[in-house]
Amino acid sequence: MATIATATEKLEKKQQAVQPKGEQKPQRARTDDKFKIFCGTANEALTDEICEFLGMARGKATVTRFSDGEVYIQVMENVRGADVFVVQPTCFPVDEHLMELLLLVDALKRASARRITTVIPYYGYARQDRKDKPRVPVSSKLIADLLTTAGAHRALIVDLHAPQIQGFFNIPVDHLFASPVLVDYFKKMQLPNLTVVSPDAGGVERARFFAKKVDAALAIVDKRRTDVNVAEVMHVIGDVKGRTCLIIDDIIDTAGTLVKTAEALMSAGAAKVFACASHPVLSGPAIERISKSQLEQVVVTNTIPLTGAGKSEPKIKVLSIAGLLGRAIQSIHEETSVSSLFA
């Protein structure tokens, strides 16, 4: 009995480390055989944090590949009649991780799981959400259809690039925001004369919400995109002279827009520039650009695991959303309100 008590104490300490401010952690380890969490290979560390927060073990599944690259999946425990959650961001390599997710869902469906919820911390292809040019696909709609066809009953997604993507699904979607974790971090920093900045017109609603939470002014940077992953910053709308600026975005990909926005703000007289985003895609020259930029700090969450270069970059700070996802998963399982997490 002493050994069990010691293990429980260790578990509670780990839960406190990933617990968002003001939330109550589960009081004891779970023994519910009809509540299970599985994952692919995209972000196993985040899944383990979620499981620790909820006081449960990760579901056992084999995820491997044949020599030609085909994914092989086998669920290694009984899931008949269970409420199952599959945690898998569709990050790099996007198509491989997407196939893992689809095959995991299919395997669970064929194993008679009662309900399958796909937990997608980062929803790939979300930027291709409309036909903005002739003869292009609406890729985010196709991914939604694939998940439904595979057998998913629900989807839990963090910070969609465009909220209306929820309408592409024919199953219930819970849209979770990483903002409570980010807001709490910047509130504790107590940055002086803070102005929250949207790097483009499309992100104004996100920036306005954040500015209200941290009681800050709002500014917008007018951006014109000339090609894929290529953006030209035009000018700053709002007074940023002598102020600390915080750029808010959902995705940092190549960091081109982010760095040019920081340059525009400094040219307009900003004292310091910080940035935060939910999804650190950080592809191509992103790490090098951030390292050489005028940014003081870039704060991201662990929806996507950082590469070696990203982990060693001192300007990048990673916050965990495991507690937030754990609470949302618990709410879905217990059929309680998910929106109450943002009250």
N, C-alpha and C positions, 0 to 999 in steps of 0.2 A: 504493500500500500504506500510506503514511503517513496518508492521509486516513481509511482504514478503521480504523487503529489509534486515531486520535484520536476517532472516533465511538464506538468500543467503550469507551474510557476514560470518555467522557461518560455512556454508558449505565450503566456500572458504578457511577458516583457516584449516579445517580438511583436505581438499584436499592438501594443502601445506605440511602437516605433512607426507603424504604417497607418495608424488611426488618425483620420482627419479631426481637426479641432471640434470639440463639442459633441462628438459622437460616442455612444456607449458601445463597448466591445462585447462580444459574446462572453459569457461568464465561464463556460466549461466546454470541453471538447465534445463534438457532435458524435452521435452514434446512429444517425438516421441512414439506413441502408438504401433509402429511396431518394436520396439527395446526393448527387455526384458531380464532380468537376473534372473535366478532361482538358487536354491541350495538345496542340501540335508542337512543332519545333521552333515556331517563330519567336515566342517569348516565354520560355519555361520559368524563368526567374520571377516574372510578374505573377504567373499562375501559382507558384509556390507561396508567394507573399499573400495572395488572396486566400489560399487554403489555410495558411497559418492564422490569418486574421479571423477566419470563420471556425477555426479549431477542427479542421478535418484533413484527411489525407487526399492527395491528388489521385484521381482515377488511373488505373493501370491500362496502358495501351501501347502497342508496338507501332512505331512510325519509322519506317526504313525505306530503302530504295533498291530496286533491281539495278544491275550493272548498266542498263541503258538509261537510267534516270527515272523510270516509272516509280510512283509512290506505292508502297505496300502498307496497309493499315490492318491491325487486328486489335479489337477491344479484348482485354485480358481478364475481365471480370463480368459478373452478371449485372445487367442493367434493365432487365425485364420489369416494366411498370415504374421505372425510376424517373425522377425529374432531373434531367441532365443538362449541364452547362458546358459548352466547348469554348475555351478561351483561345483566340488566335487572331492577332493582327495580320493583315495582308500587306506586310512590309517586305522589303528586299530580302531575297528574290521574290517578287510579288506573285508571279504565276505559280511557283512551287508551293508557296504557303497557302495560296488560294485553293489549289488542288488538295492539299492536306486537309483543309477545312471541309471542303465538299465531301471528300471520301470518309472523313471521320463522322460527319453527319449521316451519310448514307449507311455506314456500318452500324451506328447507333439505332437508326430507324429499323434496320433489318434484324437488330437484336431486341426489338420490341420495347425500346424506351418509351415511356408514357408521353413525355414532352421533351423537346430538344430546343434549347436556347443558345443561339450563337452569340458569344460575347466577343465583339470585334473592337478592341481598343483603337485601332487605326483602320479605317475603311478605304482600301485602295481603289483606284479608278474614280474616286469621288469628284475629281476635278473635271471629268468628262461627263458632265451632267446635262448637257443640252447640245442641240445642233447649231453651233455658232458659225460653221462653215459648210459649204456644200459637200455631200457624200462622206460624212463622218458618222461614227456610231455614237449612241448614247450609252457609253460603257457602264456607267453606274447603275442604269436600269437593268442591263444584262446581268450584272453580278447579283442584283437583288433577285432576279428570276431564277438564276442558278441555285442560290441558297434555298429558295422555296421549293424548287424541283427536287433538290437533294433530300429534303425532308425536314428542314428547320420549321419549328412552330412559332418562334419568336426571335427577335434580334435585339441585342443590347449594344449600342454603338456610342463611342465617345467622340464628341465634337466633330460632327459631320461638316465637310467643307461648305455644303449648302443644306440648310435644314429641310428644304423641300424634297430632298432625296428620300425622306421617310415615305413620301407618297408613291415612290417606285415599288414599294413592298406591298404584297398582298397578305402579309402577316403582321401582327402587332410589332411596333418598334418602340423601344424605350431609348430616348436620346439623352445621353448623360453628358454633363459638362465638367471639364477639369477646373473650371474657374474657382470653385471653393478652395482648392488646394493652392492655386496660384495667388488668389486674393489674400489668403492667410499669410503666405510667405512675404508678400510685399507690404502688407500692413505692419508686420513685425520689423521690416527694414526702416520704416518711417522716413522715407525719402522726402527731402524738403522741396517745396514749390513744385509739386508733381503735376505733370500733364500727361494724360494717356493719349497715345497716338495710334490712329488707324493707318496702316500703310497703303490703303486704297479705299475707294468708296464702298466696295462690297463688304468691308469689315467694320463699317461704322456702328452697326447695331451691337456687335460684340464689344467694341471699344467703349461705347456709351454705357453698356451694362457694367463693364469693369470699372470705368471712371466713377460711376455712382457708388459702387461698393467700397472704393478706396477714398471717396470724397476728393476727387481730383478734377482738374479742367480737362477739356477734350480738344484735340487737334486732328486734322486729316492731311495726309500727303496725297496729292493728285498724281496718279501713276498712269502711264500709258504702256501697255504691253505690245511690243513690236513683233514678238515671236514666242514660241514655246520656251519657257525658262529664261526669257530675255525681257527685261522691263526697264523703262526709262522714267525716272522720277522727274516730275515737272516742277511743282512748287508746293510750299507748305501753306495750308489754310488754318489759321489760328495763330495766337501769340505764344511763341516758345522761347523768346529771348530771356536768357538768364535762368531758365527753368530746367528742372530735371525731367527728362522725357522717358516714357515707358512705351515702347512699341508693342502692340498686341496683335498676334496673328494666330491662325490655327495650325499652319504647316510651315516649317522651314525646310525647303528642299535644297536648292543650290546656294541659298543665302544671298543671291544677287540682289533681290528686292530689299531684303533686310539691311544689307550693308549700304546700298544707295540711299535708303530712307534715313539711316543714321547720318550719312554724309550731308544730306539735305537739311536735317535738323541742326547739325553743328554749324552749317553755313548760315542758318537762320538765327544763330546766336544761342542755341541751347547750351546749358552748362555741362550736363552729362546725359548720356543716352544708355538706357537699359532696354532689354527686350525679353519677351516671353512668348512661348507657343506651346500648344498641347502636344504636337507631333514632330519629333526631331528626325525627319527623313534624312537630312544632311547627306545628300548625294554629291558626287563629283567633287568640285573644289570648295564645298561648303565650309569644312573645318578650317582650311587655310584662309579663306576669306574672313571668317569670324576672328581668327587669331590676329590678322593684320588690320582689322577694322578699328574704328573709334568707339566701339561698343564697350561699356564697362563690364557687363555681364549678360549672358543669355540663359534664361531659365526655361527649362523644358520638363516634361513629365516622362515617365517610363512606359508610355503606350508602345513605344518602339525601343528595343535595346540599342544602346550606342555601340559603335565599333570601337576598336582599340584606340584609334586616333581621337575619337570623340571623348572617350573616357579620360584621356590624358590632357585634354585641352582645359587649361585653368579658367577660361572665361565661361565655360559651360557648366551649369548647375542643374542636376537632375532631382526632381521631386517625385515621390511615389504616389500613385493614385490607387494602390492596392486596397486601402481601407474604403475608399469611395466605391470602387467596383464591388468589393465584398458586401457593403451595405446594400447596394442595388441588387445584387444576386440574391441576398437574403430576403429582400422585400418582394422580389418576383416569386421566389419559392414559397413565401408565406402569404402571398396574395395581398400585400399591403402597398401603400403608396410609394412610388419611386420619386415623384415630384417633391415629396416632403423633404428630401435630402437637400433641396435648394431653397427651402423656405427661409 
